[in-house]
């Protein structure tokens, strides 16, 4: 897992079994840095309050967070990673 910037946005980029996923890096509960959390399958655990977010969708899987993270489409082309926010 790694934190990257897209303009002013902080994004968590994760490689799970060779596939890349991206969601917001700032926990929606208390602003914790998700890239410093632990990875459990396709979920990241916030290091501050243990909320879990699904890396494939940004959805909350365990609170105390209740708002999902923004999710991004990831494309890898010629060694370059491109991100676009999902709608």
C-alpha angles and dihedrals in degrees: 000000000000137000116235133175126235103186104304093340122103111218133190111221116194134181112211114183092330097315122106124225130180133196134156112294097212113083111240091220104056107345098263119168104253093194087068091054132092127270118228109180104299094344130090120208118216109237093220107052104000098247112160125220128191108238092207095058111007090240120148111251097176131013167231079109114075102175118079124235119248109262127216135204111236124209124181114203123172095334093314122114118215124192130197126175114249116236 
